[in-house]
Amino acid sequence: MNKTLALNHTVHLEQVESLLEKRKRKAGVWKALFQFSTLVGVIALTILLLSIVNQTFGLVAIQDTHNRAEFISQPLETLSNDEMINLLEANLSKNRLRTLDREKPLFERSHADLMTLVENEVFEVKVVDSAHLFQSLINPDDFAARVRLEYPDAIIEFKSWLTFKFITNTMSNVPEQAGVRTALLGSFLLILITLVVAFPLGVSTAIYLEEYSKQDTRLSRVIQTNIDNLAGVPSIIYGILGLAIFVRALGPITSGQVFGVSGANGRTILSAGFTMALLVLPVLITNAQEAIRAVPNSLRQASYGLGATKWQTIWHHVLPYALPGILTGTILAISRALGETAPLIIVGAATYITKDPSGLFSNFTAIPIQIYNWTTRPQAEFRNIAAAAILVLLIMLLSMNAIAILWRNKIQKNR
């Protein structure tokens, strides 16, 4: 009897060991697949970043469209501010002078600013040829020989398309003068409207679904199913929805006509913010629900035991505990909203605009729209500034996410 039991025990142990070995091999295969996928993703991201940096910096050949000797007889830097203003007034149209004065009066500009204006507006200094960063570092002589052959009067210099001037300039048809200021302000205002609308709505919906509604009712199941499905809807559908509701049906409100704003239509930054809020709502709601579910039920019971009401328990205990998880969902929502293009085009984002957004009822553009616009231009220099704009977008996105992550970590430490 004892021998039979011992034999059965041995057979059972062998079966368990065989099963564990199979599971270990299967786990090893999955681990290798995950590591390989991660490695492929890191390599792809590295190649993408190197490609962007490669187009943002490099050698350029610069040449005057008009011979500056026809305008001045001495070096430009030796001219006084008054002399440069007279030169601009003598060679620019009245409309162009008014445009420059609206941006900043000429007499208030610095000597360096006036020099830049004279070079760009009078001499029309242009980039006639360019080389990418890797070519500039590895084989600059070939580029120099090509430039000397085709543009003998051109000056070769190393150029960074990502400069402070690029951040502060507005749109332009000349790549050397173009900037992302209008698009940058539009993106910031767009994200602000999106968060102001979507965050309270998303968190409130999650609180209702998790704390107040009965989970086993048909209504709750229908709402939850629709939220899950909306997370997978293509973004262009949200753009069509925003066009129908916010631009057309609610046009008098989103254009500001009911508030006395004249000359505007529904294609404003307010309509775009509402549309993007709809786009990120499913992400916010789902992540907020998960964060609220993760709160231990014992925390609620302890609060009830001390005489707190349901809302007091949610406000003082559940939400503070769930806030780090909610902020994680907010970070994901910001990342998605900041990179969207299709919904913004449908609701009326401008591909070319030089006027900064001045309020909720302004026309607008965003950085992804400008990147799309520049990449469709035939000139190679526009692709260079598109790469610089991508870096600006990445820096903006990483900065906003870093602030949210630091805030989330601070809340977790104080919890």
The 8 nearest C-alpha neighbors of each residue, nearest first, counted from 0:
[[1, 3, 2, 4, 5, 6, 7, 8],
 [0, 2, 4, 3, 5, 6, 7, 8],
 [1, 3, 5, 0, 4, 6, 7, 8],
 [4, 2, 6, 0, 1, 5, 7, 8],
 [5, 3, 7, 1, 6, 2, 8, 0],
 [4, 6, 8, 2, 3, 7, 1, 9],
 [7, 5, 3, 9, 8, 4, 2, 10],
 [8, 6, 4, 10, 9, 5, 11, 3],
 [7, 9, 5, 11, 6, 10, 4, 12],
 [8, 10, 6, 12, 11, 7, 5, 13],
 [9, 11, 7, 13, 12, 8, 6, 14],
 [12, 10, 8, 14, 9, 13, 7, 15],
 [13, 11, 15, 9, 14, 10, 16, 8],
 [12, 14, 16, 10, 11, 15, 17, 9],
 [15, 13, 17, 11, 12, 16, 18, 10],
 [16, 14, 12, 18, 17, 13, 19, 11],
 [15, 17, 13, 19, 18, 14, 20, 12],
 [18, 16, 14, 20, 15, 19, 13, 21],
 [19, 17, 15, 21, 20, 16, 14, 22],
 [20, 18, 22, 16, 21, 17, 23, 15],
 [19, 21, 23, 17, 18, 22, 16, 24],
 [22, 20, 24, 18, 23, 19, 25, 17],
 [21, 23, 25, 19, 20, 24, 26, 18],
 [22, 24, 20, 26, 21, 25, 19, 27],
 [25, 23, 27, 21, 26, 22, 20, 28],
 [24, 26, 22, 28, 27, 23, 21, 29],
 [27, 25, 23, 29, 24, 28, 22, 30],
 [28, 26, 24, 30, 25, 29, 23, 31],
 [27, 29, 25, 31, 30, 26, 32, 24],
 [30, 28, 32, 26, 31, 27, 33, 25],
 [31, 29, 27, 33, 32, 28, 26, 34],
 [30, 32, 34, 28, 29, 33, 35, 27],
 [33, 31, 29, 35, 30, 34, 36, 28],
 [32, 34, 36, 30, 35, 31, 37, 29],
 [33, 35, 37, 31, 36, 32, 38, 30],
 [34, 36, 38, 32, 37, 33, 31, 39],
 [37, 35, 33, 39, 38, 34, 32, 40],
 [38, 36, 40, 34, 35, 39, 33, 41],
 [37, 39, 35, 41, 40, 36, 34, 42],
 [40, 38, 36, 42, 37, 41, 43, 35],
 [41, 39, 37, 43, 38, 42, 44, 36],
 [40, 42, 44, 38, 43, 39, 45, 37],
 [43, 41, 45, 39, 40, 44, 38, 46],
 [44, 42, 40, 46, 45, 41, 39, 47],
 [45, 43, 47, 41, 46, 42, 40, 48],
 [44, 46, 42, 48, 47, 43, 41, 49],
 [47, 45, 49, 43, 44, 48, 50, 42],
 [46, 48, 44, 50, 45, 49, 43, 51],
 [49, 47, 51, 45, 50, 46, 52, 44],
 [50, 48, 52, 46, 51, 47, 53, 45],
 [49, 51, 53, 47, 48, 52, 46, 54],
 [50, 52, 48, 386, 53, 54, 49, 47],
 [53, 51, 55, 49, 54, 50, 48, 56],
 [54, 52, 132, 50, 51, 131, 55, 49],
 [55, 53, 383, 131, 51, 52, 56, 386],
 [56, 54, 52, 387, 383, 160, 386, 53],
 [57, 55, 159, 132, 54, 158, 53, 160],
 [56, 58, 132, 131, 130, 158, 157, 135],
 [57, 59, 157, 130, 156, 135, 129, 158],
 [60, 58, 129, 156, 155, 128, 157, 130],
 [59, 61, 155, 128, 154, 126, 153, 127],
 [62, 60, 126, 154, 153, 125, 127, 59],
 [61, 63, 153, 124, 125, 154, 64, 126],
 [64, 62, 124, 65, 122, 123, 66, 125],
 [63, 65, 123, 124, 122, 62, 66, 125],
 [66, 64, 122, 63, 67, 123, 121, 69],
 [65, 67, 68, 69, 63, 64, 122, 70],
 [66, 68, 69, 70, 122, 65, 71, 63],
 [69, 67, 71, 70, 66, 72, 73, 65],
 [68, 70, 67, 66, 71, 72, 65, 122],
 [71, 69, 67, 68, 72, 66, 86, 122],
 [72, 70, 68, 73, 69, 67, 75, 74],
 [71, 73, 68, 70, 74, 69, 67, 75],
 [72, 74, 71, 75, 77, 78, 68, 76],
 [75, 73, 76, 77, 72, 78, 71, 67],
 [74, 76, 77, 78, 73, 114, 71, 83],
 [75, 77, 78, 74, 114, 79, 110, 111],
 [78, 76, 75, 74, 79, 73, 80, 82],
 [79, 77, 76, 75, 82, 83, 80, 74],
 [78, 80, 82, 81, 83, 77, 110, 76],
 [79, 81, 83, 82, 110, 84, 78, 113],
 [82, 80, 84, 83, 79, 85, 106, 78],
 [83, 81, 85, 79, 84, 80, 78, 86],
 [82, 84, 86, 80, 85, 81, 87, 79],
 [85, 83, 81, 87, 86, 82, 88, 80],
 [86, 84, 88, 82, 83, 87, 89, 81],
 [87, 85, 83, 89, 84, 88, 82, 90],
 [86, 88, 84, 90, 85, 89, 91, 83],
 [87, 89, 85, 86, 90, 91, 84, 96],
 [90, 88, 86, 87, 85, 91, 92, 84],
 [91, 89, 87, 88, 86, 121, 92, 120],
 [92, 90, 88, 87, 89, 95, 96, 93],
 [91, 93, 95, 94, 96, 90, 88, 89],
 [92, 94, 96, 95, 97, 91, 88, 98],
 [95, 93, 97, 92, 96, 98, 91, 99],
 [94, 96, 98, 92, 97, 93, 99, 91],
 [97, 95, 93, 99, 98, 94, 100, 92],
 [96, 98, 100, 94, 95, 99, 101, 93],
 [99, 97, 95, 101, 96, 100, 94, 102],
 [100, 98, 96, 102, 101, 97, 103, 95],
 [99, 101, 104, 103, 97, 102, 98, 105],
 [102, 100, 98, 103, 99, 97, 104, 96],
 [101, 103, 99, 100, 98, 104, 97, 105],
 [102, 104, 100, 101, 99, 105, 107, 108],
 [105, 103, 100, 107, 106, 101, 108, 102],
 [104, 106, 108, 107, 100, 103, 84, 99],
 [105, 107, 104, 108, 84, 80, 81, 109],
 [108, 106, 105, 104, 109, 103, 100, 110],
 [109, 107, 105, 106, 112, 113, 110, 104],
 [108, 110, 112, 111, 113, 107, 80, 106],
 [109, 111, 113, 112, 80, 114, 108, 79],
 [110, 112, 114, 109, 113, 115, 108, 76],
 [113, 111, 115, 109, 114, 110, 108, 116],
 [112, 114, 116, 110, 115, 111, 117, 109],
 [115, 113, 111, 117, 112, 116, 118, 110],
 [114, 116, 112, 118, 113, 117, 119, 111],
 [115, 117, 113, 119, 114, 118, 120, 112],
 [118, 116, 121, 114, 120, 115, 119, 113],
 [117, 119, 122, 115, 116, 124, 123, 121],
 [118, 120, 123, 116, 124, 117, 121, 115],
 [119, 121, 123, 117, 116, 118, 122, 91],
 [122, 120, 117, 123, 118, 119, 90, 87],
 [121, 123, 118, 65, 124, 63, 67, 119],
 [124, 122, 119, 120, 64, 121, 118, 63],
 [123, 125, 63, 119, 62, 122, 118, 64],
 [126, 124, 61, 62, 127, 123, 63, 64],
 [125, 127, 61, 60, 128, 59, 62, 124],
 [126, 128, 60, 61, 125, 62, 129, 59],
 [129, 127, 60, 126, 59, 130, 146, 61],
 [130, 128, 59, 58, 60, 131, 127, 57],
 [131, 129, 58, 57, 135, 134, 59, 132],
 [132, 130, 57, 54, 134, 53, 133, 135],
 [131, 133, 57, 53, 135, 56, 134, 136],
 [134, 132, 136, 135, 131, 137, 53, 57],
 [133, 135, 137, 138, 131, 136, 132, 130],
 [136, 134, 139, 132, 133, 57, 58, 137],
 [135, 137, 133, 134, 138, 132, 139, 57],
 [138, 136, 134, 135, 133, 139, 132, 140],
 [137, 139, 134, 140, 135, 136, 141, 142],
 [138, 140, 135, 142, 141, 136, 143, 137],
 [141, 139, 143, 142, 138, 144, 135, 145],
 [142, 140, 144, 143, 139, 138, 145, 146],
 [141, 143, 145, 139, 140, 144, 146, 130],
 [142, 144, 140, 146, 141, 145, 147, 139],
 [145, 143, 141, 147, 142, 146, 140, 148],
 [144, 146, 142, 148, 143, 147, 141, 149],
 [145, 147, 143, 149, 150, 148, 144, 142],
 [148, 146, 151, 144, 150, 145, 149, 143],
 [147, 149, 145, 146, 150, 151, 144, 143],
 [148, 150, 146, 147, 151, 145, 144, 153],
 [151, 149, 146, 153, 147, 152, 148, 127],
 [150, 152, 147, 153, 148, 149, 146, 154],
 [153, 151, 150, 154, 62, 147, 63, 61],
 [152, 154, 62, 61, 150, 151, 60, 155],
 [153, 155, 61, 60, 62, 156, 152, 59],
 [156, 154, 60, 59, 61, 153, 58, 157],
 [155, 157, 58, 59, 158, 154, 60, 61],
 [158, 156, 58, 57, 59, 159, 155, 56],
 [159, 157, 57, 58, 56, 160, 156, 59],
 [158, 160, 56, 161, 55, 162, 57, 157],
 [159, 161, 55, 384, 162, 387, 56, 158],
 [162, 160, 387, 159, 165, 55, 163, 384],
 [163, 161, 165, 164, 160, 159, 166, 387],
 [162, 164, 166, 165, 167, 161, 168, 178],
 [163, 165, 167, 162, 166, 168, 178, 161],
 [164, 166, 178, 162, 163, 168, 167, 161],
 [167, 165, 163, 164, 179, 180, 178, 168],
 [168, 166, 180, 164, 165, 163, 178, 169],
 [169, 167, 178, 165, 180, 164, 166, 177],
 [168, 170, 178, 180, 353, 181, 179, 177],
 [169, 171, 177, 353, 178, 352, 179, 351],
 [172, 170, 177, 173, 176, 169, 174, 178],
 [171, 173, 174, 177, 170, 176, 175, 351],
 [172, 174, 171, 176, 175, 177, 125, 381],
 [175, 173, 177, 176, 381, 380, 172, 171],
 [176, 174, 173, 177, 125, 126, 380, 160],
 [177, 175, 174, 173, 171, 178, 168, 165],
 [178, 176, 171, 170, 174, 175, 169, 168],
 [179, 177, 168, 165, 169, 170, 166, 180],
 [178, 180, 182, 166, 181, 183, 169, 168],
 [181, 179, 167, 183, 169, 166, 182, 168],
 [180, 182, 355, 184, 183, 179, 169, 185],
 [183, 181, 365, 366, 185, 179, 364, 180],
 [184, 182, 180, 186, 185, 181, 179, 366],
 [185, 183, 187, 181, 186, 182, 180, 188],
 [184, 186, 182, 188, 365, 183, 187, 364],
 [185, 187, 365, 189, 183, 184, 188, 182],
 [188, 186, 184, 190, 189, 185, 191, 183],
 [187, 189, 191, 185, 190, 186, 184, 192],
 [188, 190, 186, 272, 192, 187, 191, 185],
 [191, 189, 193, 187, 188, 192, 194, 186],
 [190, 192, 188, 194, 189, 193, 195, 187],
 [193, 191, 195, 272, 189, 190, 194, 196],
 [194, 192, 276, 272, 190, 196, 191, 195],
 [193, 195, 197, 198, 191, 196, 192, 190],
 [196, 194, 192, 193, 197, 198, 191, 199],
 [197, 195, 194, 193, 198, 276, 192, 199],
 [196, 198, 276, 194, 200, 201, 193, 280],
 [197, 199, 201, 194, 200, 196, 195, 202],
 [200, 198, 202, 201, 197, 203, 196, 195],
 [201, 199, 203, 197, 198, 202, 204, 196],
 [200, 202, 284, 198, 204, 283, 203, 199],
 [201, 203, 205, 199, 204, 200, 287, 198],
 [204, 202, 206, 200, 205, 201, 199, 207],
 [203, 205, 207, 201, 202, 206, 200, 208],
 [204, 206, 288, 202, 208, 284, 203, 207],
 [207, 205, 203, 209, 204, 210, 208, 202],
 [206, 208, 211, 204, 205, 210, 209, 212],
 [207, 209, 212, 205, 206, 210, 211, 204],
 [210, 208, 206, 207, 205, 211, 212, 288],
 [209, 211, 207, 206, 208, 212, 205, 313],
 [210, 212, 207, 208, 209, 213, 206, 214],
 [213, 211, 208, 207, 214, 210, 209, 219],
 [214, 212, 215, 216, 211, 219, 208, 209],
 [213, 215, 216, 219, 212, 220, 208, 209],
 [214, 216, 213, 217, 219, 220, 218, 212],
 [217, 215, 219, 218, 214, 213, 220, 212],
 [216, 218, 220, 219, 221, 215, 214, 222],
 [219, 217, 221, 220, 216, 222, 223, 215],
 [220, 218, 222, 216, 221, 217, 214, 223],
 [219, 221, 217, 223, 218, 222, 224, 216],
 [220, 222, 218, 224, 219, 223, 217, 225],
 [223, 221, 219, 225, 220, 224, 218, 226],
 [224, 222, 220, 226, 225, 221, 219, 227],
 [225, 223, 221, 227, 226, 222, 220, 228],
 [224, 226, 228, 222, 227, 223, 229, 221],
 [227, 225, 223, 229, 228, 224, 281, 222],
 [226, 228, 224, 225, 230, 229, 223, 281],
 [227, 229, 225, 230, 226, 231, 224, 232],
 [230, 228, 226, 232, 231, 227, 225, 281],
 [229, 231, 281, 228, 227, 232, 282, 226],
 [232, 230, 229, 228, 233, 227, 234, 281],
 [231, 233, 229, 230, 234, 228, 236, 237],
 [234, 232, 235, 236, 231, 237, 230, 229],
 [233, 235, 237, 236, 342, 232, 238, 341],
 [234, 236, 238, 342, 237, 341, 233, 239],
 [237, 235, 239, 238, 234, 233, 240, 232],
 [238, 236, 240, 234, 235, 239, 241, 278],
 [342, 237, 239, 235, 241, 236, 240, 345],
 [238, 240, 242, 236, 241, 237, 243, 235],
 [241, 239, 237, 243, 238, 242, 244, 236],
 [242, 240, 238, 274, 245, 244, 239, 243],
 [241, 243, 246, 239, 346, 240, 244, 245],
 [242, 244, 240, 247, 241, 246, 248, 245],
 [245, 243, 248, 241, 242, 247, 246, 249],
 [244, 246, 249, 241, 270, 247, 242, 248],
 [245, 247, 265, 250, 242, 266, 244, 249],
 [248, 246, 250, 243, 249, 244, 245, 242],
 [247, 249, 244, 250, 245, 243, 246, 251],
 [250, 248, 245, 252, 247, 251, 244, 246],
 [249, 251, 265, 247, 246, 253, 252, 254],
 [252, 250, 256, 254, 249, 253, 257, 255],
 [253, 251, 255, 250, 254, 249, 257, 256],
 [252, 254, 250, 265, 255, 251, 270, 269],
 [255, 253, 265, 264, 251, 263, 252, 360],
 [254, 256, 260, 258, 252, 253, 257, 360],
 [257, 255, 260, 251, 259, 258, 254, 261],
 [256, 258, 255, 259, 252, 251, 260, 254],
 [259, 257, 255, 256, 260, 252, 251, 254],
 [258, 260, 256, 257, 261, 255, 254, 262],
 [261, 259, 256, 255, 258, 263, 262, 257],
 [262, 260, 263, 256, 259, 255, 254, 264],
 [261, 263, 260, 264, 256, 254, 255, 259],
 [264, 262, 254, 261, 265, 260, 255, 360],
 [263, 265, 254, 266, 250, 262, 267, 251],
 [264, 266, 246, 250, 254, 253, 267, 247],
 [267, 265, 347, 264, 246, 346, 270, 362],
 [268, 266, 362, 360, 269, 361, 270, 265],
 [267, 269, 271, 270, 363, 359, 361, 272],
 [268, 270, 272, 359, 267, 271, 253, 360],
 [271, 269, 273, 245, 268, 267, 272, 253],
 [270, 272, 268, 274, 269, 273, 275, 343],
 [273, 271, 193, 269, 275, 192, 189, 274],
 [272, 274, 276, 270, 271, 275, 269, 193],
 [275, 273, 241, 271, 277, 276, 272, 270],
 [274, 276, 278, 272, 277, 273, 193, 271],
 [275, 277, 193, 197, 273, 278, 274, 279],
 [278, 276, 274, 280, 275, 279, 273, 197],
 [277, 279, 275, 276, 280, 237, 274, 234],
 [278, 280, 332, 282, 276, 277, 281, 283],
 [279, 281, 283, 277, 282, 201, 278, 197],
 [282, 280, 284, 230, 283, 226, 279, 285],
 [283, 281, 285, 279, 280, 284, 286, 332],
 [284, 282, 280, 328, 286, 201, 281, 285],
 [283, 285, 201, 287, 281, 205, 282, 286],
 [284, 286, 288, 282, 287, 283, 281, 289],
 [285, 287, 328, 289, 288, 283, 284, 325],
 [286, 288, 325, 290, 284, 289, 285, 205],
 [289, 287, 205, 291, 285, 286, 290, 284],
 [288, 290, 292, 286, 287, 291, 293, 285],
 [289, 291, 324, 321, 287, 293, 288, 292],
 [292, 290, 288, 293, 321, 294, 289, 287],
 [293, 291, 289, 294, 290, 288, 209, 295],
 [292, 294, 290, 291, 295, 289, 321, 288],
 [293, 295, 292, 291, 296, 317, 321, 320],
 [296, 294, 297, 298, 293, 299, 292, 317],
 [297, 295, 299, 298, 294, 300, 301, 293],
 [296, 298, 300, 295, 299, 301, 302, 294],
 [299, 297, 301, 296, 300, 295, 302, 316],
 [298, 300, 302, 296, 297, 301, 303, 312],
 [301, 299, 297, 303, 302, 298, 304, 296],
 [300, 302, 304, 298, 299, 303, 297, 305],
 [301, 303, 299, 305, 304, 300, 307, 312],
 [304, 302, 307, 300, 306, 305, 301, 299],
 [303, 305, 301, 302, 306, 300, 307, 299],
 [304, 306, 302, 303, 307, 301, 300, 308],
 [307, 305, 303, 304, 308, 302, 301, 312],
 [308, 306, 303, 302, 311, 305, 312, 309],
 [307, 309, 311, 310, 312, 306, 303, 302],
 [310, 308, 312, 311, 313, 307, 303, 299],
 [309, 311, 313, 312, 308, 314, 307, 315],
 [312, 310, 308, 314, 313, 309, 315, 307],
 [311, 313, 309, 310, 316, 315, 314, 302],
 [312, 314, 317, 310, 311, 316, 315, 318],
 [313, 315, 311, 312, 318, 316, 310, 317],
 [314, 316, 312, 311, 313, 317, 319, 318],
 [315, 317, 312, 313, 319, 318, 314, 320],
 [318, 316, 313, 320, 319, 321, 314, 312],
 [317, 319, 321, 320, 314, 322, 316, 313],
 [320, 318, 322, 321, 316, 317, 315, 314],
 [319, 321, 317, 318, 322, 316, 294, 414],
 [320, 322, 290, 318, 291, 319, 324, 323],
 [321, 323, 325, 319, 324, 318, 320, 326],
 [324, 322, 407, 326, 325, 321, 327, 411],
 [323, 325, 290, 327, 326, 322, 321, 328],
 [324, 326, 287, 322, 328, 327, 323, 286],
 [327, 325, 329, 323, 328, 324, 322, 330],
 [326, 328, 324, 330, 325, 329, 323, 331],
 [329, 327, 286, 331, 325, 283, 326, 330],
 [328, 330, 326, 332, 327, 331, 283, 333],
 [329, 331, 327, 333, 332, 328, 400, 326],
 [330, 332, 334, 328, 329, 333, 335, 327],
 [331, 333, 329, 335, 279, 330, 334, 336],
 [334, 332, 336, 330, 335, 331, 337, 329],
 [335, 333, 331, 337, 332, 336, 330, 338],
 [334, 336, 332, 333, 337, 338, 331, 339],
 [337, 335, 333, 339, 338, 334, 332, 275],
 [338, 336, 334, 335, 339, 333, 190, 186],
 [337, 339, 336, 335, 367, 340, 334, 392],
 [340, 338, 336, 337, 341, 335, 367, 342],
 [339, 341, 343, 342, 367, 368, 344, 338],
 [340, 342, 344, 235, 343, 339, 345, 234],
 [238, 343, 341, 235, 345, 344, 340, 234],
 [344, 342, 346, 348, 340, 345, 341, 271],
 [343, 345, 348, 341, 347, 342, 346, 340],
 [344, 346, 342, 343, 347, 238, 341, 239],
 [347, 345, 242, 343, 344, 266, 238, 271],
 [346, 348, 266, 344, 345, 343, 349, 267],
 [347, 349, 364, 344, 343, 363, 346, 350],
 [350, 348, 364, 351, 363, 352, 347, 362],
 [349, 351, 368, 372, 369, 348, 364, 352],
 [352, 350, 349, 170, 353, 364, 369, 372],
 [351, 353, 354, 349, 170, 350, 364, 363],
 [352, 354, 170, 169, 355, 181, 351, 171],
 [355, 353, 352, 356, 181, 169, 363, 362],
 [354, 356, 181, 357, 353, 184, 363, 185],
 [357, 355, 361, 358, 363, 185, 362, 354],
 [356, 358, 361, 355, 359, 360, 354, 362],
 [359, 357, 360, 361, 356, 268, 188, 269],
 [358, 360, 269, 361, 268, 267, 357, 356],
 [361, 359, 267, 358, 254, 255, 269, 268],
 [362, 360, 356, 267, 358, 359, 268, 357],
 [361, 363, 267, 268, 356, 360, 266, 348],
 [364, 362, 348, 185, 268, 356, 349, 361],
 [363, 365, 348, 349, 182, 185, 368, 350],
 [366, 364, 182, 186, 185, 368, 367, 183],
 [365, 367, 182, 369, 368, 183, 370, 186],
 [368, 366, 370, 369, 365, 340, 338, 371],
 [369, 367, 371, 365, 366, 370, 340, 372],
 [370, 368, 372, 366, 371, 367, 373, 350],
 [369, 371, 385, 367, 373, 372, 368, 374],
 [370, 372, 368, 369, 374, 373, 367, 375],
 [373, 371, 369, 370, 375, 374, 368, 350],
 [374, 372, 381, 370, 376, 375, 371, 385],
 [373, 375, 382, 371, 376, 372, 370, 385],
 [376, 374, 373, 372, 377, 371, 382, 381],
 [375, 377, 373, 374, 378, 381, 372, 382],
 [376, 378, 379, 375, 381, 374, 382, 373],
 [379, 377, 380, 381, 376, 382, 174, 373],
 [378, 380, 382, 381, 377, 383, 376, 129],
 [381, 379, 383, 382, 378, 174, 384, 129],
 [382, 380, 384, 373, 383, 379, 378, 174],
 [381, 383, 385, 379, 374, 380, 384, 373],
 [384, 382, 380, 54, 386, 381, 385, 55],
 [383, 385, 387, 381, 386, 382, 160, 388],
 [384, 386, 382, 388, 370, 383, 387, 373],
 [387, 385, 389, 383, 51, 384, 388, 55],
 [386, 388, 384, 390, 161, 55, 385, 389],
 [387, 389, 391, 385, 390, 386, 384, 392],
 [390, 388, 392, 386, 391, 387, 393, 385],
 [389, 391, 393, 387, 388, 392, 394, 386],
 [392, 390, 388, 394, 389, 393, 395, 387],
 [391, 393, 389, 395, 390, 394, 396, 388],
 [394, 392, 390, 396, 395, 391, 397, 389],
 [393, 395, 391, 397, 396, 392, 398, 390],
 [396, 394, 392, 398, 393, 397, 391, 399],
 [395, 397, 393, 399, 398, 394, 392, 400],
 [396, 398, 400, 394, 399, 395, 401, 393],
 [399, 397, 401, 395, 400, 396, 394, 402],
 [400, 398, 402, 396, 401, 397, 395, 403],
 [399, 401, 397, 403, 402, 398, 330, 404],
 [400, 402, 404, 398, 403, 399, 397, 405],
 [401, 403, 405, 399, 400, 404, 406, 398],
 [402, 404, 400, 406, 401, 405, 407, 399],
 [405, 403, 407, 401, 406, 402, 400, 408],
 [406, 404, 408, 402, 407, 403, 401, 409],
 [405, 407, 409, 403, 404, 408, 402, 410],
 [406, 408, 404, 323, 410, 405, 409, 403],
 [409, 407, 411, 405, 410, 406, 404, 412],
 [408, 410, 406, 412, 407, 411, 405, 413],
 [411, 409, 407, 413, 408, 412, 414, 406],
 [410, 412, 408, 414, 409, 413, 407, 323],
 [413, 411, 409, 410, 414, 408, 407, 406],
 [412, 414, 410, 411, 409, 408, 319, 407],
 [413, 411, 412, 410, 320, 319, 409, 323]]
